[in-house]
Structure formats: structure tokens, C-alpha cells
Amino acid sequence: MQYCFEARFRMARPISAGKLEEELQAATFKRPLQFFRAHGMNTADGWLAVKSCGYADYEEARASGALFHDGLLIVAAKQKVGVEFYLRGGPNGIHVYTGQMELRDPGLPLPTVLTKNDLKATIDAAVRSAASPTANQRVAAELLNDSLFNMAPEASFLLRVSAVEALCPQSGQTEAFKTTVKGLIASIPKETSSEDRDQIERTLNNLSARQSVGSACRSKIKRLIGDNKLKQFATIYEHRSKFLHDGAGRGTLGAPADAALELGLELLFADIKCVS
């Protein structure tokens, strides 16, 4: 039984129309690669595909697919053309299958059409509710709007979390907190190396100057929209930390992105109401 891998992706820049079918060979791959326009995808969105067959087992096919994925990811960034992988095949967008049992993807759902009446209602509402937001509110609204455009779920998730952060400026710490920090600095053992001491003191002094971003968000959310939303934010922020700091969660952030959007909108409107 032979195994194949297939990766589907699209570029951030438009591609020319016309037929695309090429066979590619490189010493780093044991089998040739076929490059073509993806089957069953929304052709207007420019989805492309590369596949390669003839691998001895699943792991060999998966490893070759991962090699292609990482190569394209780096080169697209270096050449500033941008690439987005379609994640039907798992966190890295690589779909591995046996040559006899390939499953054709029915394609991505078509976007919901904005009708003339929908558009008019939006403009009418904007005219009726025209207001002057604060600088932070405007940034949050811009980020939330940007996140609604076509992009990877991970990108929209991070934009939406950033919108929440924009609504939560960091305030100064209390005198009691600052006194505690001074005590911690004074308690650093004398045998601590100067390099370590400098790093610890710098970190503690920064903490003494103002709240952390997470602390500022928790304070603002609890005050404006309540404890239940605070729990929701904690879950969202945990997803953010795992993704940014541990590289975990790729391909699973669709639902957290939806939750972050709802939380960001609720916090934005609560903040507008509070300020007005």
C-alpha cells in the first residue's frame, strides 16, 4: 500500500488565472511532487495544492509533507508573498492518505452575502449611533473589525485578544504593593550574581511601576461585565499563552476566536456606556 500527502494553501497576493500543473523534484524528497489548483475548493479564493505519492508508510508521507510545509512557510515569509494553509489535515495542514482511499474535500463554505438591505441597515445604524470613542476604544474597534476579514483563525484570535487588551490600560500599583516589591528586592541573597540580580531587580521594578496586562484585563472585565466573563477571559487567555509561548493549539482556535470576539464586543460597548 502506498501513502500520499497533500497540502492545500493560498498566497496573500493574487495569482494569475490559467491552468497550473507542474511536477517538481528535489533531492530532499524521495518522490516527485505535483503542483496544481486545488480540487473542490473555492477557486475564486485562489487555493492551490501540492501532493506527492509513493511513500512506504504513513510516517514517511507525513514527514515529507511537514518538510514541504515548513519550507513553503519560511520562503513565503522571506519573499513577502505570504501563505495560509488550509487546516483540514490537522494542525500543520498536511493531509496524509493511502493512494487507494483519497478523500476529496468538498471545499470551504461560501461567505454569507451581504444584501443591499443589510448594507443599508448597517449604514443607517452607524448614522444614528455616531459617537466619539476614546483612543483605546477606537483601537479595539479597529482590531475587532480587522479580525472579521478572511484570515487564519489564529490571526483573528490574536487580534481579538489584543482588542480586549487595548480596552484595559495598565494602572499604577498601590503603595502597599510597591513596599512589598522593595522588600523582595532587599531579600535577594548577597551571593546572587550581578547579572541575575540586575534581571530580578529590573523585573520587580517594572512590576512595581504598573499592573501586568493580564491583571489590568481581569480588573476591567470584572468591574464592567462581571465574574462570569472573568472566567471566560481566563480560558481565552490560557489559549493565547499556550499558542504564543508553547506553540500549542494551532488548528484548534476557531471556537476561542469566536468567544474572544463576543467578549471583546461586550467589553467595548460596556466601556463606551461607562465613559459616555
Residue pairs with C-beta under 8 A, 6 or more apart in sequence:
1 98
1 99
1 100
2 53
2 54
2 55
2 56
2 98
2 99
3 53
3 55
3 56
3 57
3 58
3 60
3 61
3 96
3 97
3 98
3 99
4 51
4 52
4 53
4 54
4 55
4 61
4 96
4 97
4 98
4 99
4 102
5 51
5 52
5 55
5 61
5 62
5 64
5 65
5 68
5 94
5 95
5 96
6 49
6 50
6 51
6 65
6 89
6 94
6 95
6 97
6 102
7 49
7 50
7 51
7 65
7 68
7 69
7 72
7 85
7 89
7 93
7 94
7 95
8 38
8 41
8 47
8 48
8 49
8 85
8 86
8 88
8 93
8 95
8 105
9 47
9 48
9 49
9 50
9 72
9 83
9 84
9 85
9 86
9 93
10 45
10 46
10 47
10 48
10 83
10 84
10 86
11 46
11 48
11 76
11 81
11 82
11 83
11 84
12 81
12 82
12 83
12 84
13 81
13 82
14 46
15 46
15 48
19 37
20 35
20 36
20 37
20 48
21 34
21 35
21 36
22 34
22 35
22 36
23 32
23 33
23 34
23 35
24 32
24 33
24 34
24 35
24 50
25 32
25 33
26 33
28 67
29 52
29 64
29 67
29 68
30 54
30 55
30 60
30 64
31 52
31 53
31 54
31 55
31 64
32 52
33 50
33 51
33 52
33 68
34 50
34 51
34 52
35 48
35 49
35 50
36 48
36 49
36 50
36 51
37 43
37 47
37 48
37 49
38 47
38 48
38 49
38 86
38 105
39 49
39 104
39 105
40 104
40 105
40 106
40 107
41 47
41 86
41 105
41 107
41 108
42 107
42 108
42 110
45 108
45 150
47 86
47 108
50 68
52 61
52 64
52 65
52 68
53 99
54 99
55 61
55 64
58 96
61 96
62 94
62 96
65 92
65 94
65 95
65 96
66 92
66 94
68 94
69 85
69 92
69 93
69 94
72 83
73 83
73 85
76 82
76 83
84 151
84 152
85 92
85 93
86 93
86 108
87 93
87 250
87 251
88 95
88 105
89 95
89 96
90 251
91 250
91 251
91 252
92 250
92 251
93 251
97 103
111 150
131 272
131 276
133 141
133 272
134 275
136 166
136 167
136 169
136 271
137 167
137 268
137 271
137 272
137 275
139 163
139 166
140 163
140 164
140 166
140 167
140 264
140 267
140 268
141 163
141 268
143 159
143 160
143 162
143 163
143 166
143 264
144 159
144 160
144 163
144 261
144 264
144 265
144 268
146 159
147 155
147 156
147 157
147 159
147 160
147 163
147 257
147 261
148 156
153 253
153 254
153 257
154 243
154 249
154 250
154 253
154 257
156 257
156 261
157 239
157 240
157 243
157 253
157 256
157 257
157 260
158 240
158 243
158 244
160 257
160 260
160 261
160 263
160 264
161 236
161 237
161 240
161 260
161 264
163 260
163 264
163 268
164 217
164 221
164 233
164 236
164 260
164 263
164 264
164 267
165 213
165 216
165 217
167 220
167 264
167 267
167 268
167 271
168 213
168 216
168 217
168 219
168 220
168 221
169 216
170 210
170 211
170 212
170 213
170 215
170 216
171 210
171 211
171 216
171 219
172 209
172 210
172 211
173 181
173 207
173 208
173 209
173 210
173 211
177 208
178 208
181 204
181 205
181 207
181 208
182 208
184 204
185 200
185 201
185 204
185 205
188 197
188 200
188 201
192 200
211 219
214 237
217 233
217 237
218 230
218 233
218 234
220 267
220 271
221 229
221 230
221 233
221 263
221 267
222 229
222 230
224 267
224 270
224 271
224 274
225 266
225 267
225 270
229 263
229 266
229 267
232 259
232 263
233 263
235 256
235 259
236 256
236 259
236 260
236 263
239 249
239 253
239 256
242 248
242 249
243 249
243 250
243 253
249 256
